[in-house]
Structures are given as structure tokens and as C-alpha cells.
């Protein structure tokens, strides 16, 4: 009720007259009987007080003075005091009491009604302005509180966001050198607790010595450019090497002097490691493509060499000198073939023929060869439990991988030691850290007690052509071949090594519920044709095609040679018939896989053997097609063709012209 007037006039009819005057002029008025009642009404709210001078002269006005003194800072209620009009000076006490009221207007009696109304209206207007100031102050205070709360929320959110992003914030007073940081900032530099002081010099002391001058120059340039953006290596308080990014902005005063620099710092070591791994993967992929192409061409060259040597060996059985020379040449060719297998294994492009394999039985079959290869100074210990699930892998490639691991272990133990082969079955779940699909795996571990590898060597161990054995003592393809086999088989390879302790190689292969397959029979001599059969042979390489045709004719087959898949289709439409098809995979215009699909679209199910020196398992090759990797021996080619014809329908599924 800020617009009402309180009246205190204890003598005569002054109170009633004043109240009636105000009511007649629409001013709310309340008559108070004494000072106590006046104070009670003031506590309820009022716009002004009209009181007579004699009301102050009698009684104790301490309560009223106390209320006046306790008013809020924005308030100063006006008092209109009706003076007595006496000619004698006021007493000291009267003057003191008027001073205690503060905002006082004296009106001498007798006075005109208009003078009183004017004084009252002026007092109410002044009082209204006080309430407006109060309301404005309250609004401003609420705004300040709300803004402060918003800033605190924003600051908390920023700190949470920075912490979630692994960032620390910092603010440096460039005039005093004093810096304020978050705890995360100091943690990035290796400190568990915030340091008492920090400055640019402290930052630079942690920067790698080789980069320190460049980083210091970047800070200097930031004073002119207004921004700091650096990436550098640091040595943390714990001695570890980390990579950080620091970004900041400079603030200037009115004269253009740099006064503050504020920014954030983040640890990007994991990103740098990931970038390095990506670059390494890209390099390995490029090398893989190169080596895969070289191996493909090399296999094409080896195929006629091996085939021709096989024919010479068979046709000169009684010539001991020829047999010895051909045998040596075949051994050299087989070593070259093993080299290309390693290249293709690294490139993940070898023609794998995975099947269910009993790992324990495979190790039992090769352990004698491993022991003979390692010599008497190295003990071979087997830790292979019975009744393990089968692993799905190419057994020939796995045997080659085990031999590679054994040879590496031998070279790492020049003074002797122990090679332990351990096999266990494990399960990888969705949280597996090795990047494996969830499911069962067979883990084969080859651990030695050799010299071990340091971190730098371990990081490059699976790179192709990387070797620590010296010139002429290794190809550098052993571990890369094992790594490629594991990856292409759906598993992985892990290495652990410590100098002076030894190395452990973990080979993870997918487990399968399929029963283990029996190893292929190997004949000493090629199987001759069981009956007169025609083989349609297609290969774009003349030497390869000619050598393959000679091997087939030598064992009794009739061979029709063609240089491309399109020639085969034209010949078939012209009425050509054949009992089996032997096709190269990678040919210009149409691959062997596409040729097979075209033939099946005609309705033909002719037995087909796909040969390749690169990737027999292309996406366009039907799963039931038999495969043979180049270079191949005559005995292997004969066995595959014999299997095709034996397993085919009793009525030959010959190629026929289709209208």
C-alpha cells in the first residue's frame, strides 16, 4: 500500500480535518492514534506521513526513529510535519527529533488546504519513484543472479565438455606471467596435482628439445598474430613422451598491448599413434599390391619351368645325371614358389584352401621336421591338449607358417634354448581388443627363450623384407607371411617380446565344428588318364598354356588350347565338346570366374578346375569350383583332373553348343 498517507495528530480535530481533506481529493488516508500505531502501519506500507510537531514533542519517539533508520537502502519515506508557527526557536530536542526523521517537509500552521494537498501529492510522487527504483533494483539483481547462474552453468558445462574431450584450459597474464589452469591441463603434463605456478617457460621446459626453439618462436609470433596453434612432442613429468596440441587467443588493451592469452591444450598421442598405424597400413597395402602383382607374374613364369622340368624328369628316368640336374632345378623352382607364397601371404592374395584342420595332429605330423630343422641344442616342447575343436585354415600354409616361426626361433637362440608350442581354444566376445569377430578361436602360441626384440624392432617385425639376420640370411617375409595367413583366415597375429627374455608369437585362427579333413593323398607319379577324355584349356599366357597342355597330353588327355574366355564361348556356340575345363583365373576381358558363370547360365555343369598365380577365390568364382595354385607340379595337376572326372556324372557333362 505505497499510496496511502498516515496521519498522526493527537490534539484537537487536526487529524480528522486532514483525513477528510485527503479523502475528498481521492487520497487514501489512515489516522493513527499514537506513535506505536503509526509504526505498525508503516510496517504495512505507506507513501507519506503527516504528523504535527507536538506529536514529536511528547512521548518516546525511539521506536519511530528506529524504524526510519532501518529502512532499506532504496527507501526514504517523506514526513510532512505541521509546525506550530511559534515565533520562539525550537528546542534542541525538537530539532534532534526532526533530524532523526530524515526526509522532512515543514508546513507552518495555519496553512491553506491546497498547500497541504500539494505537499502530500509531491511526497507520494517521490515515494512512488522510490518504489520504482526498488523494483528496478530487484529486476537488475534477479538478472544478475540469473546471469551469474547461467555463467556458472556454462563454465561447468565447458569444464565437463573439455574434460570429456581430454582438454585442459589455461589463461596466462602476459604482464605478470601468472597462469591459471584446470587440473586436466597439469595432468596432461604428467602431474597428479595442480602445480602452484606455471608460465610459458614452464611449458617450454617440457617441450622436446628438438622442437623447443620452433615452439618458442610460435609463442612469439602469437603476440603479433593474435592466435597460437602448435602441435609438438613433450616429455611429461613421469618421463613419458606425449604429443599435444595447444591453441590460444591473445587479448589486447586499448593501446594494442598484448595482456592475456587464453586457450586449451589436449593430448593427441593416441591420434598420432593411429595416424602412424594408418600410414603404416597404407604403406603395407601398397607394398602388398606390388608384391602380389610381382608374385602373380613370377608364378606364371615358374609354371612352365616346373612343368617342363617334370616332363624332362619323366622322359629321362634312366639318365642319372639328367635326374640329378632336373631334381636340383625343381628344388630351386620349389624354393622360388615358396618365396612367392610368402609374398602372396603377406599381400593376403594367396589362393588359400581352408578346411577343418586338427591342429594337434598337424603339429604331430610336422614336429619331427621342426626338431631336425632346429638341431639338438634347442628343445621343442608341445603343450597341446586333446579333443580341441578344429581350426579353419589352409593346412599347407599353416605348416609353412610353423616352419617359419621355428626357423625364426632358432635364429633367436644361437646358443640353444627352448621352443614351446602351445595350443588352446579361446572365445572372443564383442569387446575383444584384437579386432576379432565374436566366436571361438584356436590360439597357437610359439614362444622361445631367445634374445628377444626391443620396441622398435617389434613394431616393424611383420613388415615385409624387414630382417635383423643380416644380408643373405633371411628374406624378411617369415612373420609377414604368418601375419597375412592369420588375417586372410579370419584370425589375427600378436607379438610379445622382451630383450633377453624371448619372444611369443600368438596365431589366432577361427574354430569350427566341422570334423577335421584327412590330408590329401600325394602320389609319387602323376595319375594317368583313366579313359580317353578331352580337356579344354584356356590361359592367356602362351608359355603357361603350352606347358600345361604338354603335362596333360603326357598322361593321356586330349587337350584343346584357347587363349581367352571369349574364344571358349565362341567355340562352344560352334559345337565344341569337352569332358573338363581347366581355366586360368586372371585373364583380359573376362576372368575365369565369369567364364564359369556364363557356362552355367547356358546350363552346363562341366567339371572345372581353376588355376591361378594370384587370387583364385575371387568374388565371381562359385564356391564349388576346384582350385589349383600356380606353379603346380604335373602330379598335382593330374590328381585334380582325375578327381574332377571321377566325381562327375557317369555320363560326361560335356560342353555343348546352345542355341
C-alpha positions in Angstrom: 0.0 0.0 0.0 2.6 2.6 -1.1 0.0 5.2 -2.0 -1.7 5.8 1.4 -1.0 8.6 3.8 -0.6 8.0 7.6 -1.8 10.8 9.9 -0.7 11.4 13.5 -2.2 14.5 15.2 -3.1 13.6 18.8 -4.6 17.0 19.8 -7.9 18.5 18.7 -9.5 17.9 15.4 -6.4 18.3 13.2 -6.3 14.6 12.3 -10.0 14.4 11.3 -9.8 17.6 9.2 -6.6 16.4 7.4 -8.1 12.9 6.7 -11.4 14.4 5.4 -9.4 16.8 3.1 -7.5 13.9 1.6 -10.4 11.6 1.1 -12.3 14.4 -0.7 -9.3 14.6 -3.1 -9.0 10.8 -3.6 -6.0 10.3 -1.4 -6.2 7.3 0.9 -5.6 8.3 4.5 -5.3 6.5 7.8 -5.4 8.2 11.2 -3.1 6.8 13.8 -3.9 7.3 17.5 -0.3 7.2 18.7 3.3 6.6 17.6 3.1 2.8 18.2 0.1 2.5 15.9 2.0 4.7 13.3 5.0 2.4 13.4 2.7 -0.7 12.9 1.0 0.9 9.9 4.4 1.9 8.5 5.5 -1.7 8.6 2.4 -2.5 6.4 3.5 0.1 3.8 2.8 3.8 3.3 3.5 6.6 0.8 3.9 9.5 3.3 3.3 10.5 6.9 1.6 13.7 8.0 2.1 14.5 11.7 2.0 17.5 13.9 5.1 18.9 15.6 3.5 18.4 19.1 3.2 14.7 18.3 7.0 14.6 18.2 7.4 16.7 21.3 5.6 14.3 23.6 6.4 10.7 24.4 9.3 8.5 23.3 9.9 8.5 19.5 12.7 5.9 19.7 10.6 3.2 18.0 9.7 5.5 15.1 13.3 6.7 14.8 14.4 3.1 14.8 12.0 2.2 12.0 13.3 5.2 10.0 16.9 4.2 10.5 16.1 0.6 9.4 14.6 1.5 6.1 16.1 -0.3 3.0 18.7 1.5 1.0 16.3 2.4 -1.7 13.7 3.8 0.8 13.4 7.2 2.4 9.7 7.8 3.4 8.7 11.5 3.4 7.4 13.1 6.6 5.1 16.2 6.3 5.4 18.0 9.7 2.8 20.6 10.6 4.7 23.1 12.6 3.2 25.2 15.5 4.0 28.5 13.8 5.5 29.8 17.1 8.0 32.7 17.0 10.3 31.2 19.6 13.2 29.0 18.4 12.7 25.2 18.5 14.2 23.4 21.4 17.3 21.3 20.9 15.3 18.1 21.4 12.7 19.1 18.8 15.4 19.8 16.3 17.0 16.5 17.0 13.8 14.6 16.5 13.1 16.3 13.2 16.6 15.3 12.1 16.0 11.7 13.0 13.0 11.5 10.6 15.3 12.4 7.7 13.1 13.3 4.8 11.0 16.1 6.3 8.9 18.9 4.9 7.8 21.6 7.4 4.5 23.4 6.8 3.7 26.3 9.1 0.2 26.5 10.6 -2.2 27.9 9.8 -1.9 26.7 6.2 -4.1 26.6 3.2 -5.7 23.3 2.2 -4.1 23.5 -1.3 -0.7 23.8 0.3 -1.2 20.7 2.3 -2.6 18.8 -0.7 0.4 19.9 -2.9 2.9 18.8 -0.3 1.1 15.4 0.1 1.0 14.8 -3.6 4.7 15.7 -4.0 5.5 13.3 -1.2 3.5 10.5 -2.8 5.1 11.1 -6.2 8.6 11.0 -4.6 7.7 7.8 -2.7 6.4 6.2 -5.9 9.8 6.9 -7.5 11.4 5.1 -4.6 9.3 2.0 -5.3 10.2 2.2 -9.0 13.9 2.3 -8.1 13.3 -0.7 -5.7 11.5 -2.7 -8.5 14.3 -1.8 -11.0 16.9 -2.8 -8.5 15.1 -6.1 -7.8 14.9 -6.8 -11.5 18.5 -6.0 -12.0 19.5 -8.1 -9.1 17.5 -11.0 -10.4 19.0 -10.5 -13.8 22.5 -10.5 -12.2 21.7 -13.7 -10.3 20.3 -15.4 -13.4 23.2 -14.3 -15.5 25.6 -15.4 -12.8 23.9 -18.8 -12.6 24.0 -19.1 -16.4 27.7 -18.2 -16.4 28.3 -20.8 -13.7 26.3 -23.4 -15.7 28.2 -22.5 -18.9 31.5 -22.7 -17.1 30.6 -26.1 -15.5 29.4 -27.3 -18.9 32.6 -26.1 -20.6 34.7 -27.8 -18.0 32.7 -31.0 -18.4 33.0 -30.8 -22.2 36.7 -30.0 -22.0 37.3 -32.9 -19.6 35.2 -35.3 -21.8 37.4 -34.2 -24.8 40.5 -34.7 -22.8 41.3 -31.0 -22.9 42.7 -28.7 -20.3 42.2 -24.9 -20.3 44.7 -22.2 -19.4 44.9 -18.4 -19.1 48.2 -16.5 -18.9 48.5 -12.9 -17.7 51.2 -11.7 -20.1 52.1 -8.7 -18.0 52.7 -10.7 -14.7 53.4 -14.2 -16.2 50.9 -15.7 -13.8 48.8 -18.6 -15.3 45.5 -20.2 -14.2 44.8 -23.7 -15.4 42.4 -26.6 -14.9 43.7 -29.7 -13.2 43.3 -31.6 -16.6 45.9 -29.2 -18.0 48.6 -30.2 -15.5 47.6 -33.9 -15.8 48.4 -33.8 -19.5 51.9 -32.7 -18.5 52.2 -35.6 -16.1 51.3 -34.0 -12.8 48.7 -35.7 -10.5 48.1 -32.5 -8.6 48.0 -28.9 -9.8 51.3 -27.0 -9.7 51.5 -23.8 -7.6 52.9 -21.8 -10.6 53.0 -22.1 -14.4 54.1 -19.9 -17.2 55.4 -20.1 -20.8 58.9 -21.0 -19.6 57.5 -24.0 -17.7 55.6 -25.1 -20.9 58.8 -24.8 -23.0 60.8 -26.9 -20.5 58.5 -29.8 -21.2 58.7 -29.5 -25.0 61.0 -32.0 -26.8 64.4 -30.3 -27.1 64.4 -30.7 -30.9 61.2 -28.7 -31.2 61.7 -26.2 -28.4 63.0 -23.3 -30.5 60.2 -23.7 -33.0 57.6 -23.7 -30.3 59.1 -20.7 -28.6 59.0 -18.9 -31.9 55.3 -19.8 -32.3 54.6 -18.1 -28.9 56.4 -15.0 -30.1 54.5 -14.8 -33.3 51.2 -15.2 -31.4 51.8 -11.8 -29.8 51.5 -10.3 -33.3 49.0 -12.5 -35.0 46.7 -12.9 -32.0 46.5 -16.7 -32.2 48.5 -19.7 -31.1 48.2 -23.1 -32.8 51.0 -25.6 -32.2 51.5 -29.3 -32.2 54.5 -30.7 -30.5 56.1 -33.6 -28.6 56.6 -33.2 -24.8 58.3 -35.1 -22.1 55.9 -35.4 -19.2 56.8 -35.2 -15.5 56.7 -39.1 -15.5 59.3 -39.3 -18.3 56.8 -40.5 -21.0 56.8 -38.9 -24.4 53.4 -37.5 -25.4 52.1 -35.4 -28.3 50.0 -32.3 -27.5 48.1 -29.6 -29.4 47.9 -26.1 -27.8 45.5 -23.5 -29.2 45.1 -20.0 -27.8 43.9 -16.4 -28.5 45.6 -13.2 -27.4 43.7 -10.3 -25.9 44.9 -6.7 -26.2 44.2 -3.5 -24.2 43.1 -0.2 -25.7 46.7 0.6 -26.7 47.1 -2.7 -28.6 49.4 -4.2 -25.9 49.0 -8.0 -25.5 47.8 -8.6 -22.0 46.3 -12.1 -21.8 46.5 -15.4 -23.7 43.7 -17.9 -23.2 43.4 -21.3 -24.7 43.2 -25.1 -24.4 45.7 -28.0 -24.6 44.9 -31.6 -25.5 46.8 -34.9 -25.5 46.7 -36.3 -29.1 49.2 -39.1 -28.6 46.5 -41.7 -29.4 45.6 -39.9 -32.6 49.2 -39.6 -33.6 49.7 -43.3 -33.0 46.5 -44.1 -35.0 47.8 -41.8 -37.8 51.1 -43.7 -37.8 49.3 -47.0 -37.9 47.1 -45.8 -40.8 50.2 -44.7 -42.7 51.9 -48.0 -42.0 48.8 -49.8 -43.1 48.6 -47.8 -46.3 52.3 -48.5 -46.9 51.8 -52.2 -46.3 48.8 -52.2 -48.6 50.8 -50.5 -51.4 53.6 -53.0 -50.8 51.1 -55.8 -50.8 49.6 -54.8 -54.1 53.1 -54.5 -55.6 54.3 -57.8 -54.2 51.0 -59.5 -55.1 51.4 -58.5 -58.7 55.1 -59.5 -58.8 54.2 -62.9 -57.3 51.4 -63.4 -59.9 53.8 -62.7 -62.7 56.5 -64.8 -61.1 54.2 -67.7 -60.7 53.2 -67.6 -64.3 57.0 -67.8 -65.2 57.5 -70.7 -62.8 54.6 -72.7 -64.1 56.2 -73.6 -67.5 59.5 -74.1 -65.8 58.2 -76.6 -63.3 56.0 -78.3 -65.9 58.9 -78.7 -68.4 61.2 -80.0 -65.7 58.6 -82.5 -64.7 58.3 -83.7 -68.3 62.1 -84.0 -68.7 62.3 -85.9 -65.4 59.7 -88.4 -66.6 61.1 -88.9 -70.1 64.7 -89.5 -68.9 64.1 -91.7 -65.9 67.2 -93.8 -66.7 69.6 -91.0 -67.1 71.0 -90.4 -63.6 72.8 -87.2 -64.5 69.7 -85.7 -66.0 67.6 -86.8 -63.0 70.2 -85.1 -60.7 70.2 -81.9 -62.7 66.4 -81.8 -63.0 66.0 -82.6 -59.3 68.2 -79.6 -58.4 66.3 -77.4 -60.8 63.0 -78.5 -59.3 64.2 -77.8 -55.8 65.2 -74.3 -56.8 61.9 -73.8 -58.5 60.0 -75.0 -55.4 62.0 -72.6 -53.2 61.1 -69.8 -55.6 57.4 -71.0 -55.4 57.7 -70.8 -51.6 59.0 -67.3 -51.8 56.0 -66.2 -54.0 53.7 -68.0 -51.5 55.2 -65.8 -48.8 54.8 -62.7 -50.9 51.1 -63.6 -51.6 50.6 -64.5 -47.9 51.8 -61.0 -46.9 49.6 -59.4 -49.6 46.7 -61.6 -48.5 46.3 -62.7 -52.1 47.4 -66.3 -51.9 45.0 -68.9 -53.1 44.1 -70.4 -49.7 42.1 -73.6 -49.5 40.9 -73.5 -45.9 39.2 -76.5 -44.3 38.7 -78.0 -40.9 42.2 -78.9 -39.5 43.1 -80.8 -36.4 45.9 -78.5 -35.1 47.3 -81.2 -32.7 47.5 -83.8 -35.5 49.1 -81.2 -37.9 51.8 -80.3 -35.3 52.4 -84.1 -34.6 53.0 -84.6 -38.3 55.5 -81.7 -38.6 57.2 -81.7 -35.2 60.0 -84.1 -36.3 60.8 -81.8 -39.2 60.8 -78.9 -36.8 63.2 -80.7 -34.5 65.6 -81.6 -37.3 65.5 -78.0 -38.5 66.3 -76.6 -35.1 69.1 -79.0 -34.1 70.0 -80.7 -30.8 70.7 -77.5 -28.9 67.1 -76.4 -29.0 64.4 -78.4 -27.1 60.9 -78.4 -28.6 58.1 -78.7 -26.0 54.5 -79.4 -27.0 51.6 -78.3 -24.9 48.6 -79.4 -27.0 45.6 -80.8 -25.1 43.4 -83.5 -26.6 40.0 -83.0 -28.1 40.4 -79.4 -29.2 38.0 -78.1 -31.8 39.2 -77.9 -35.4 40.6 -74.7 -36.8 39.5 -73.5 -40.3 42.8 -72.8 -42.2 44.8 -73.9 -45.1 46.9 -76.8 -43.6 49.7 -76.4 -46.1 50.1 -72.7 -45.4 49.9 -73.3 -41.7 52.7 -75.9 -41.9 54.7 -73.4 -43.8 53.9 -70.7 -41.1 55.0 -73.1 -38.3 58.3 -73.8 -40.1 58.9 -70.1 -40.5 58.2 -69.5 -36.8 60.6 -72.4 -35.8 63.4 -71.0 -38.0 62.9 -67.5 -36.5 63.1 -69.0 -33.0 66.3 -71.0 -34.0 68.0 -67.8 -35.2 67.0 -66.0 -32.0 68.6 -68.8 -29.9 72.2 -69.2 -31.3 73.3 -70.7 -28.0 70.4 -73.0 -27.7 67.1 -72.8 -25.7 63.5 -73.9 -25.8 60.8 -73.5 -28.3 57.3 -74.2 -26.8 54.3 -74.8 -29.0 51.1 -74.2 -27.1 47.5 -74.7 -28.4 44.4 -73.6 -26.5 40.8 -72.8 -27.5 39.6 -69.3 -26.6 36.4 -67.3 -27.1 36.4 -63.7 -28.3 33.4 -61.5 -27.4 32.1 -58.2 -28.8 34.5 -56.3 -26.6 37.6 -58.2 -27.9 40.5 -55.8 -28.2 42.1 -57.6 -31.1 39.5 -56.6 -33.7 38.2 -60.2 -34.0 34.7 -61.2 -34.7 32.9 -62.7 -31.7 33.2 -66.5 -31.6 35.5 -69.4 -30.9 39.2 -69.4 -31.9 42.2 -71.7 -31.7 45.2 -69.9 -30.3 48.6 -71.3 -31.3 51.5 -69.8 -29.4 55.1 -70.3 -30.4 57.4 -68.9 -27.6 61.1 -69.1 -27.4 63.8 -68.2 -24.9 65.9 -66.2 -27.3 67.4 -62.8 -27.4 64.0 -61.1 -27.8 63.3 -57.8 -29.6 63.3 -54.2 -28.4 60.2 -52.0 -29.0 61.5 -50.5 -32.3 62.2 -53.9 -33.8 58.9 -55.4 -32.5 57.0 -52.5 -34.2 58.5 -53.5 -37.6 58.6 -57.3 -37.2 55.7 -58.0 -39.6 56.9 -55.6 -42.3 57.9 -57.4 -45.5 61.6 -57.6 -46.2 62.4 -56.4 -42.7 65.0 -58.6 -41.1 67.6 -58.5 -38.4 69.5 -61.5 -39.6 71.9 -59.7 -41.9 72.4 -59.7 -45.6 71.8 -63.1 -47.3 70.5 -64.7 -44.1 66.8 -64.1 -44.4 64.1 -62.8 -46.8 62.2 -60.8 -44.2 59.0 -62.4 -45.2 58.6 -65.0 -42.5 56.5 -63.1 -40.0 54.7 -61.1 -42.6 53.6 -64.3 -44.3 52.3 -65.6 -41.0 50.5 -62.3 -40.4 48.9 -62.4 -43.8 47.8 -66.0 -43.3 46.2 -65.2 -40.0 44.4 -62.1 -41.3 43.2 -63.8 -44.5 42.0 -66.8 -42.5 39.8 -64.6 -40.3 42.1 -64.5 -37.3 45.0 -62.3 -36.2 48.7 -62.3 -35.1 50.0 -60.9 -31.9 53.6 -60.5 -30.9 55.1 -60.1 -27.4 58.9 -59.8 -26.9 61.4 -58.6 -24.3 65.1 -58.3 -24.9 67.0 -61.0 -23.1 63.8 -62.9 -22.3 62.4 -64.2 -25.6 59.5 -63.8 -28.0 56.0 -65.2 -28.1 54.0 -65.3 -31.3 50.2 -65.8 -31.0 48.4 -67.1 -34.0 44.6 -66.9 -33.7 42.6 -69.0 -36.1 38.8 -69.3 -36.2 37.5 -72.6 -34.7 34.9 -74.7 -36.5 32.6 -77.6 -35.5 33.3 -79.4 -38.8 35.3 -82.6 -38.5 38.9 -82.4 -39.5 39.5 -83.4 -43.1 42.1 -86.1 -44.0 45.2 -84.8 -45.7 45.3 -85.1 -49.5 47.0 -88.2 -50.8 50.2 -87.4 -52.7 51.3 -89.7 -55.5 54.9 -90.0 -56.5 53.9 -90.2 -60.1 51.1 -88.4 -61.9 47.8 -90.3 -62.3 47.3 -91.3 -66.0 44.1 -90.6 -67.8 41.5 -93.3 -66.8 39.8 -93.1 -70.2 40.1 -91.0 -73.4 39.0 -87.6 -72.2 39.1 -84.1 -73.8 40.3 -81.2 -71.6 39.5 -77.6 -72.7 42.5 -75.5 -71.6 42.2 -71.7 -71.5 45.1 -69.4 -70.4 46.2 -66.0 -71.9 49.9 -66.8 -71.2 51.3 -68.8 -74.1 54.2 -70.4 -72.2 51.9 -71.4 -69.3 49.2 -72.7 -71.6 51.8 -74.7 -73.7 53.5 -76.2 -70.6 50.1 -77.2 -69.0 48.9 -78.8 -72.3 52.2 -80.8 -72.5 51.7 -82.1 -69.0 48.1 -83.2 -69.7 49.0 -84.8 -73.0 51.9 -86.6 -71.4 49.4 -88.5 -69.2 46.9 -89.4 -71.9 44.5 -86.5 -72.2 43.4 -84.8 -75.4 43.8 -81.0 -75.0 42.1 -78.2 -76.8 44.0 -74.9 -76.2 42.5 -71.4 -76.2 43.9 -68.0 -75.3 40.8 -66.2 -73.9 37.4 -66.8 -72.3 35.7 -65.2 -75.2 37.2 -67.8 -77.6 35.9 -70.5 -75.4 32.3 -69.1 -75.6 32.5 -68.8 -79.4 33.8 -72.3 -79.7 31.1 -73.7 -77.5 28.4 -72.0 -79.5 30.0 -73.5 -82.6 29.5 -77.0 -81.1 32.8 -77.8 -79.3 32.5 -80.6 -76.8 34.9 -81.4 -73.8 34.9 -83.5 -70.7 36.6 -81.0 -68.4 37.6 -77.4 -68.3 41.0 -76.0 -67.0 40.9 -72.3 -66.9 43.2 -69.5 -65.7 41.5 -67.0 -63.4 43.0 -63.7 -64.2 42.6 -63.1 -68.0 42.0 -59.9 -70.0 38.3 -59.2 -70.9 36.7 -61.9 -68.8 38.0 -63.8 -65.7 37.9 -67.5 -65.3 35.1 -67.0 -62.7 33.0 -65.0 -65.1 33.6 -67.7 -67.8 32.3 -70.4 -65.4 29.2 -68.3 -64.7 28.5 -67.8 -68.4 28.8 -71.6 -69.0 26.4 -72.3 -66.1 24.0 -69.8 -67.5 24.0 -72.0 -70.7 23.0 -74.9 -68.5 26.4 -76.6 -68.5 27.8 -78.2 -65.3 31.1 -79.2 -66.8 33.8 -80.2 -64.2 36.1 -77.2 -63.9 39.5 -76.6 -62.4 40.5 -73.0 -61.9 44.3 -72.3 -61.8 45.8 -69.0 -60.7 49.0 -67.4 -59.6 47.2 -64.6 -57.8 43.7 -64.9 -56.2 41.7 -67.9 -57.1 39.0 -67.0 -54.6 37.5 -64.1 -56.5 34.0 -62.9 -55.7 32.9 -64.1 -59.1 34.0 -67.7 -58.5 31.4 -70.3 -57.5 32.2 -71.9 -54.1 32.1 -75.4 -55.5 34.8 -74.8 -58.1 38.1 -76.7 -57.5 41.3 -74.6 -57.5 45.0 -75.2 -58.1 47.7 -72.6 -57.4 50.5 -71.8 -59.8 53.2 -73.0 -60.1 52.0 -76.6 -59.9 53.6 -80.0 -60.5 52.3 -82.5 -63.0 51.4 -84.8 -60.2 49.1 -82.2 -58.6 47.5 -81.3 -61.9 46.9 -84.9 -62.8 45.4 -85.6 -59.4 43.0 -82.7 -59.6 41.8 -83.6 -63.1 41.4 -87.3 -62.1 39.3 -86.2 -59.1 37.1 -84.0 -61.4 36.4 -86.8 -63.8 35.8 -89.4 -61.0 33.4 -87.3 -59.1 31.4 -86.1 -62.2 28.3 -87.9 -63.5 28.9 -91.3 -65.2 27.5 -89.6 -68.3 30.1 -87.0 -69.1 28.8 -83.4 -68.7 30.3 -82.3 -71.9 30.2 -78.8 -73.2 27.7 -78.5 -76.0 26.6 -75.8 -78.3 23.5 -74.0 -77.0 21.1 -72.3 -79.4 
